[in-house]
Amino acid sequence: MKNGILLLCALSIVGCTQNNMKPGASGQPKATVGASPQVVWQNRQRVFAGMKEWSMDGRVGLQLRGQSWSFGLKWNEKTGRESLMDIVNPLTGAVMASIRETGSQVVLKAADGKSYRDTSAERLLERQLKLKFPLDDMRYWARGLPAPDKPVDAIKLD
């Protein structure tokens, strides 16, 4: 159960995201100095939506139901809908659980060596943790994008 809760929590955070685009590369926005916030926002959305490969590496601190945990999260997205997410012990660096998604196959591997499979990551987590979690939308949130199938009520730009 503890590994399951850790997995759920790891999926709910956003860490540092990296992409492989270099400044001035095709698809990168031109200088936006003096541009309106709307123009900056549109350029940012266009560039981040075009990121096909990215990685996120962060730390998570979690309090849930009176208990506290901390752990690392390593998430790699690759072209072709391949994703690998590792939940890492903050002291030893050992992988405590991992989720691998390739096409329509999702595999959750726990530290005890047990593997669980499904065609939907959200359904797999719901089955294992008994909790619904919007995992599919996290691909967008990690890049600071609204999920395409979720309406945006308002955007406040500064």
C-alpha positions as CSV (number, residue, x, y, z in Angstrom):
1,M,0.0,0.0,0.0
2,K,2.8,2.4,0.9
3,N,4.5,1.9,-2.5
4,G,1.1,2.5,-4.2
5,I,0.6,5.7,-2.3
6,L,4.1,6.8,-3.2
7,L,3.5,6.0,-6.8
8,L,0.2,8.1,-6.8
9,C,1.9,11.0,-5.2
10,A,4.8,10.9,-7.6
11,L,2.5,11.2,-10.4
12,S,0.9,14.3,-9.0
13,I,3.9,16.6,-8.9
14,V,5.7,18.6,-11.4
15,G,9.5,18.9,-11.3
16,C,12.1,20.5,-13.6
17,T,11.5,19.8,-17.2
18,Q,14.2,19.7,-19.9
19,N,14.0,19.6,-23.6
20,N,16.6,19.1,-26.2
21,M,15.9,22.3,-28.3
22,K,18.7,24.8,-28.5
23,P,18.1,28.5,-28.6
24,G,17.4,29.7,-32.1
25,A,16.5,26.1,-33.3
26,S,13.6,25.6,-35.5
27,G,10.4,26.0,-33.5
28,Q,11.9,28.1,-30.9
29,P,10.2,31.5,-30.4
30,K,12.0,34.6,-31.5
31,A,12.8,37.2,-28.9
32,T,9.7,38.4,-27.2
33,V,11.1,41.5,-25.5
34,G,8.4,44.1,-25.5
35,A,5.8,41.6,-26.7
36,S,2.4,41.6,-25.1
37,P,1.7,38.9,-22.5
38,Q,-0.7,37.2,-24.9
39,V,2.0,36.9,-27.6
40,V,4.5,35.5,-25.1
41,W,1.8,33.0,-23.9
42,Q,1.0,31.9,-27.5
43,N,4.6,31.5,-28.4
44,R,5.3,29.5,-25.2
45,Q,2.3,27.2,-25.8
46,R,3.4,26.6,-29.4
47,V,6.9,25.7,-28.4
48,F,6.0,23.5,-25.4
49,A,3.2,21.7,-27.3
50,G,5.9,20.8,-29.9
51,M,8.1,19.1,-27.4
52,K,8.0,15.5,-28.3
53,E,10.9,14.4,-26.1
54,W,11.4,15.8,-22.6
55,S,12.5,14.7,-19.1
56,M,11.7,15.8,-15.6
57,D,13.8,15.1,-12.6
58,G,12.6,16.3,-9.2
59,R,12.0,15.6,-5.5
60,V,8.6,15.1,-3.9
61,G,7.5,15.8,-0.3
62,L,4.1,14.4,0.5
63,Q,1.7,14.4,3.4
64,L,-1.3,12.1,3.0
65,R,-3.7,10.8,5.7
66,G,-1.4,11.8,8.5
67,Q,1.7,10.2,7.1
68,S,4.7,11.9,5.4
69,W,7.1,10.7,2.6
70,S,9.7,12.1,0.4
71,F,11.1,10.6,-2.8
72,G,12.6,11.4,-6.2
73,L,10.8,11.3,-9.5
74,K,12.5,10.7,-12.9
75,W,10.2,11.0,-15.9
76,N,11.2,10.6,-19.5
77,E,8.9,11.1,-22.5
78,K,10.0,10.0,-25.9
79,T,8.7,10.3,-29.4
80,G,6.1,7.6,-30.3
81,R,4.2,7.7,-27.0
82,E,6.9,6.0,-24.9
83,S,7.1,7.0,-21.3
84,L,9.2,5.9,-18.4
85,M,8.6,7.1,-14.8
86,D,10.8,6.0,-11.9
87,I,10.0,6.7,-8.2
88,V,13.4,6.8,-6.4
89,N,14.4,6.4,-2.8
90,P,15.8,9.7,-1.7
91,L,18.5,8.2,0.5
92,T,19.8,5.3,-1.6
93,G,18.8,6.3,-5.2
94,A,17.2,2.9,-5.7
95,V,14.1,2.7,-7.9
96,M,11.1,1.9,-5.7
97,A,8.6,1.6,-8.5
98,S,8.5,2.3,-12.2
99,I,5.8,2.8,-14.9
100,R,6.6,2.1,-18.5
101,E,4.2,3.0,-21.2
102,T,4.8,2.0,-24.8
103,G,1.9,2.4,-27.2
104,S,-1.1,0.9,-25.6
105,Q,0.8,-1.3,-23.1
106,V,1.4,0.0,-19.5
107,V,3.5,-1.9,-17.0
108,L,3.8,-1.0,-13.3
109,K,6.8,-2.7,-11.7
110,A,7.1,-2.5,-7.9
111,A,10.3,-2.8,-5.9
112,D,9.3,-6.3,-4.8
113,G,9.5,-7.4,-8.4
114,K,5.8,-7.8,-9.0
115,S,4.5,-6.4,-12.3
116,Y,1.0,-5.2,-13.2
117,R,-0.2,-4.6,-16.8
118,D,-3.0,-2.7,-18.5
119,T,-3.7,-0.7,-21.6
120,S,-4.4,2.4,-19.6
121,A,-2.1,4.0,-17.0
122,E,-5.0,5.7,-15.3
123,R,-7.0,2.4,-15.0
124,L,-3.9,0.5,-13.8
125,L,-3.4,3.0,-11.0
126,E,-7.1,3.0,-10.1
127,R,-7.0,-0.8,-9.9
128,Q,-3.9,-1.0,-7.8
129,L,-4.5,2.1,-5.6
130,K,-8.3,2.3,-5.6
131,L,-7.9,6.0,-6.5
132,K,-8.7,7.9,-9.7
133,F,-5.9,10.0,-10.9
134,P,-5.7,12.2,-14.1
135,L,-2.4,10.7,-15.2
136,D,-3.0,11.3,-19.0
137,D,-3.3,15.0,-18.4
138,M,0.0,15.2,-16.5
139,R,1.9,15.1,-19.8
140,Y,0.5,18.5,-20.5
141,W,0.7,19.9,-17.0
142,A,4.4,19.0,-16.7
143,R,5.1,21.2,-19.7
144,G,2.8,24.0,-18.4
145,L,0.1,23.3,-21.0
146,P,-3.6,23.0,-20.5
147,A,-4.9,19.5,-21.4
148,P,-6.5,19.6,-24.8
149,D,-9.7,17.9,-23.7
150,K,-10.2,20.1,-20.6
151,P,-11.8,23.5,-21.0
152,V,-9.9,26.5,-19.7
153,D,-12.2,28.9,-17.8
154,A,-9.7,31.8,-17.6
155,I,-6.1,32.6,-18.1
156,K,-4.4,35.4,-16.1
157,L,-1.2,36.7,-17.7
158,D,1.2,39.0,-15.9
